[in-house]
Amino acid sequence: MKLTVIGGGGFRIPQLFEALGSEEAPIRVTELHLHDIAAERLEIIKKMLDHIAPRLPRAPRLTVGTDLDEAVSGADFIFSAMRIGGMDGRIADERTALELGVLGQETVGPGGLAYALRTLPVVTQLAHRVRELAPDAWLINFTNPAGLVTETMRRILGDRVIGICDTPIGLMRRATRAAGAVPPGSDGGRMDLDRVDFDYVGLNHLGWLRRLSIDGVDRLPELLASDTALAHIEEARLVGFDWVRTIGALPNEYLYYYYYTREATERIRSGVETRGEFLKRQQERFYAEAQGAGPAETLDLWEATLREREFSYMAESRAEEDRDARLEEDVEDGGYQKVAIELMTALSGGETAMMILNVGNRGNVPELPEDAVIEVPCRVDAAGVHPQRVAPVSGDMLGLMRQVKAAEQLTLEASLARDAQLAWRGLAAHPLVDSVAVAHRLLDGYRERIPGVAAAFD
């Protein structure tokens, strides 16, 4: 089985390689092909993987390259994990918004729409090449903004493309562990389908866990009532115990930016650097030091850099003294490699899985368009992905979903039509942009600063 990663020079590839090569890996990948446009980063990643491989009992054969057609041809699974525009693009996403008093974040708000405008043409090209060269492959999308990117590629690949994110599944692991359904010390990886049932609904980086049934009993009210239980759920700590009790649900961690927009914006603006600036500085240091380092030293550098990165994740949501102090259990609950391998295993005929995925709506939330991509529980087996019906969505949750989805779909249409007026309208429609004039200035700023956004309308 050939697995191709588009964006194979990315920082998390060693985690994926180790997971695929372990004795416990539930699926056998014989070839891992890493594709990236940055050949120098590919070589550094390859140096680490070649060092790791001898100690892995089932390490896949490793190939790397910069040719897209070579990467796609013959693939059984393709991961899309690109960052179009690199860290400079992300920094421009953040700073352009912040300078106008608007939240600057890479996937939420105007930064996410700018990220989409430069990314959608590239993922459209990828989808066409997959349809031509590997029509039976499953394309698993991690490229952000994941929901909008998945929706774009579905127009070409249909149900063969699935959007995935580890944040809602991390929430589920924490909640089931807090409810006592996962033994202490377990990573809570695979959902026990005989015991656990749940209702989760939303869009990518915008969703809520509204029911958590264990052995037929909804344990969510009990969780929400317990300070002790909520203290072990990162999302509850982010938005506050009183608020999760008020809404009667556990939100995806990215809803922090919607519930505390003023506070988040001010914390980011007053910080020494944005998240993008931090990551650029950190990664440039790593790659510079790794150039002349041996394989073992490179791996040590990578592990230290990854740990620093993980523990500072969403630092602006925590008090100043706790900015770099996530709980160990919260870091362990992350990791897209676990989610991806579980999805691949189920699709390949392994154990059936229950996952939270980005899939076509098709009437599941009737108030949203049929072709909209939403994030809901899905049963996955060898026959494909089967979205589960969710309870009706109403009130403020539905209102937020509809408004964000409208902004996304306007942005998608702007990309397809190369229409700057539609892009302006999409920015103005987003709930985190409070002025049509500001939306216009945002678009002008993104076009001036980010070549990929300017090219989207040429």
N, C-alpha and C positions, 0 to 999 in steps of 0.2 A: 504494500500500500504506500502510495506517495502522498505526502503532505507538503504543500507549498505554503510558505509564509511571505506575503507581499508586505514589505517593511521588515525584512529579516535582519536588518542591522539594528533593530530596536533593542532597548535596554533589558527587556524581560525574557529574551530568547533563551538564556541559560536555564531559567526555571522550567520552560517548556521542554527543553532537551532532557533535563534530568527526570522530569515526570514521565516522558515517553520511554526513557531507557531503564526505568526502575523495574525490579522484579514484580512489583505490584501493579504495573501498568495494565489496565484491562483491555487494551487494544494494541495490536502489533503494527507499528509503522516501520516499514523497511527502508524508506528514503525520506529524509527531511531536506527539502530544498529551500534555501533562504535567498530571496530576491530583494535587492535594494538598489537604488540609484547611487548610493554612497559606497563605492567599492572599498574605501579605506576602513569604514566602520564594519563592513562585512568581514574583512580580514581579521579585525580585532575580535569580533564575536567568534569567528572560526577558530582562532587561536585558543580561546577559552574552552570551546566545545571539544576540540581535539584533545585538550588536556583532561577534560572530564570523562571522555568516552571510555577509556580503558577500565574505569571502575564501575561502569554501568553494565549490568548483565544483558540488557536488550537494547543497547544504543543503536539507533537507526544510522544507516549510511548517510553521511552529510555531504551535500553539494551546495554550492553557492554560485550566484551569478547576477548580472545586471540586465540580462535579456528577458523581457516579459514573456514572449512566446515560448521560450525554452522552459521558463518557470511553470507556466500554465499547462503545457502539453503533457498529457498522461497523468495529471493529478487526479486523485480520488477526493481529496479535501483541499480547500484553499482557504487560508486565513487572510483576510484583508486587515492589516494593522498599519496603515500608512499615516504619516504626519505631513500633509502637503504644506509647504511653506516653512517647515522646520520650526525651531524655537523662535526664530526672528518673527515669523508669522504669528506665533502665539503671543509674543510680547506686544506686537502691534494690535492684536485683538484686544488685549487687556488695556494697554495704555491709551488707545484712541478713545475707548469708552470712559475710562477714569477721568481723562482730561475734560470730558463733557459732563462730569458728575453722574455718570451712569455706571452700573456694576460692570467691572471688567473681569470676565471669567471665560475660559476657553470653550465651554460647551453650553453654558447657560446665558441667555440673553443675547445682546447684539454680537458679542464675541463669537458665540456659537454659530450665528447666521453668517458672519464674515468667514469663519472657518469653512462653512458649507459652500459658500460661493466659490472659493478657490479649489474645493475638494470635489464637488459633484462632477465637473467635466472629466476629472481623472478617473473616478470610480466608474463613470459611464463607459469610458474606454476599456477599463478592466473587465466590466461585465460583458461587453461585446466580444472581447478576446476569449473569455471563458466560454461563452455560448458557441463560439466558432471552434475552439480547440479542445475543450473538455466539457461537452454538454451534459455529461452525466455526473460531473463533480458537484459536491456540496460546497457552496461558498459561505463561510462563516465570517460575519463582519464584526470587527471591533473598531473600525475606523470611525472616529468621532466627527460630527455629532451622530451617534450610532443609529438613532431612529430615522433621521432624515436621509442618511446615506443608504441605509437598508431600503427605505421606501423608493429611492431613486433606482437602485439596482434591481429591485423587484419588477420594475417596468420592463426589464430585459430578460431577467432570469426567473421571474415568478417565484414559486415556492422553493426553488433550489437555493435561494439565498436566505439566511437566517441572521438576524441581529442578536448580539449577545453582549451582556455587561455583567460584571461580577458584583456590582453594588446591591441589586435586589436580592441576589442569592446569599450574599453576605448578611444582609438583614434577616433573611429566613433562618440562617444558621444560628445567629445570635438569639433570635426569638425562640426557636425550638430548644436551644440549650438552656435558656433562662426558664423555659416552661418545664424543664426536666425530661424532655424527650430525647436528648442527646447526652450520653454519659460524659461526666467531667473529663476533660483532657482529650476528648475526641475532636477531630476537625470538623465533624458534622457534615462530611462530604455528601453522601448520597441520601436523598430523602427516603425515609421508610414509608413506602406507599401503603402499607397495611395499617399504619398508625396515624400518619399525618395527612391532613387535608387543609387547604387554605384558600383565601381569596385575596389576590393582589391585582391591582389595576392601575394603569397609568400610561405615560409615555416614557421614553428613555430619559433617565435623570429627573423623572417627575412621576412618582407613583406612591401608592399607599398599601400597606398590609392591613386589611380590614377584618379578617377572620383567621384564626389559627386553631383548627380543631385537632385534638390529639385523642385518639381512641373514642372518637365520636362526640367529644365535648369541646366547645369553643373555649380555649384558655386565654384568649386575648383580654377579656375584661379583667381577669385575675392578674395578668401581667401588668396591665395599665394601672391597677390599684396598688401595686407593690413598688415602693421606692427601691427595695433591695433588688428586685428583678430588673427594673428599669436601669439601675446603675450598671448592669452588664450589657446594655444595649446601646451602642454608640449613637445611634440615631436619636434615641430619647434624650441622651445627654446633650446632643447638639441643639435640639429645638426646645428642650425644657419639658420636665415631667408634667407640669400643669397644662401645657399646650397639647401634648399627645392625649391626655385625658379629655381635654375639651373637644378635640376632633374625633376621639374614639378610634384612633388608628395609629399605626407606626409608619412614619413617612420615610421615603428614600432620603438618604443624607443630603442630596442636592436640593431638596426643598428648603433647606436652610437659607439658600439665597433668595427664595421667594418670601419666606416668612420673616426674615431679618435683613431685608434689602439695604436699609439705611446703615445698619450696623456693619454688615459685611462690606459694603462699599467704602465706608469710612476706615475700617480696619485695613483694607487692601491699600487704599490711598495713602494712609499714614505709615504704612510699612516701609522698610528700607528698600525692598524689592518686591515685585510681583512674583507669583508662582512661576511664571514663564522665565523671568530673569534668574530666579534661583536655580531652576533646572538647567538653563543654558550654562550658567557659571559652573554648576556641579558636573554636568556632562562634558563640557569642554576640558575641565580639569582632568576628569577620568580618561578621556580619549588621548589627551596630550601625554599623561603619565604612562598610559598603556602602550603607546607607540614603541618605547624603548624597553619595556619591561618583559620579563620572561613569562611563560604561560601561568605558572603558579602565582607569581606576584600580581599578574593581571587579574586573576580570579579573586585574589584577596582584595584588590582595589575595588573590583566590581561589587563584592559582597558588602564592603563597608559603605560604598556609595548607595547601593540599594537600600540598606538599612536606614541611612540618613533620609533618603527620599520617602520611604514608607512611613517613618515616624513623624515626618513633618507634613504629611498629607492633610489638606484642608486646615492648615494651621490658623487661618483667619477666623475659624469658627470657635476657637478656644481662647481662654483667657491668656494674657501675655505670658504669665509664668508657666503655662502648660502648652505653649505653641508647638513644641517638639516632643510631646509626651503622650502619644497615643498609647492605649493599653496593648500589651503583648497579644492578648487574645483577639483584638480588633485587627491587628496586622496579619495574624495567622488566618483570619477569615477571608482575607483578600486573595487575589491570584487568579488571573483569567485562565491559566493553564489547567487548573482543576475543572473549571466549568467547561472549557473547550473539549477536554478529553472525555468528560462524561457525555457530552453531546455527540461526539464522534462515535463513541462506543455504542450508544443506543441506536444511532442511525445505521450502524454496521451490523446490527443483529444481536448485540450484547444485551445486557440487562436494561429493561425499560426504565426510563428516568422521568421524573417530574421536575420541570425546570421553569424558570421565568425568562421568556424570550421575547424578542421584537419580531412580530409577525403581522400579517395583514388583518385588518379589522373584520371585514366580512360580516358586519351586523352584530358583532359581539357587544360593542357600545354603539347602539343605533343612532345616537346623536352626533357621531363623528362620521366622516365620509367612509364609504365602503373600502376605498383603496388606501386609507390611512394606515400607517404602521403604529401599532400600540404594543404595550408591554404587559403580558398576561401569563398566567400559568399554562404550561403546555405539557402534555404527555408525549414522550418521544420514544419511538420504536423503529424497527426496520422498515416499516411502511411510511415513515415520515414524521412530521411534527403535527400534533393535533391540539390546537388551542382549546382550552377549557372555557366553558361559559362562566362569566363573572356576574355577580349581583349588579343590579342597576346602579348607575352612577348619577349623582344629582348634586344640586347646590354648588357650593364653592369649589368642590373637587372637579365637577363637570365643567364649570365655568373656566377654571384655569386650564384644563385639558383642551377645551375648545379654542381658547384664545391662543395658546402656544401652538397648537396644531395648525391654526389658520396662518400664523406667522411662518411656520415651517413650509406649508404648502405654497404660499405666495413666493417664498424664497426658491423653492424647487421650480416653480413655473418661470420665475425670473431667470434662473439658470438655463432652463431649456430654451427659452425665447431670447436669451441674451438681452433682457429688458431691464434697464436700470430703474425705470419708473416702478415696475413690480417689486424690485429689490427694496426700494425706498418704502413702498407700501408694506412690505413684509416686516421691515424694521419697525415702522410706526405701529404695526399691529401687536408687537410683542408687549406683554404686560410690564416688563422691566424698562421700557422706553416710554417716558411720560410726555413726549412732545413730538409733534410732526416735524417741527423745525430741527430739533435735536436729531431725529432720525435721518434727516437730510444731511446734516453735518457729519453724522456717523458714517454714512455711505461715502461722502466726499473724502473723509479722512482715511477710510479703509482703501479706497481706490488710489489715493495718493501714496499710501505707505506700503501696500501689499501688492506686489506685481500680479499675483494670481487672481486677486479680486478685480484689478483693472482689466486683466485679460478676459475675465468672464463676460465682459460686455463689448469686446472688440469685434 
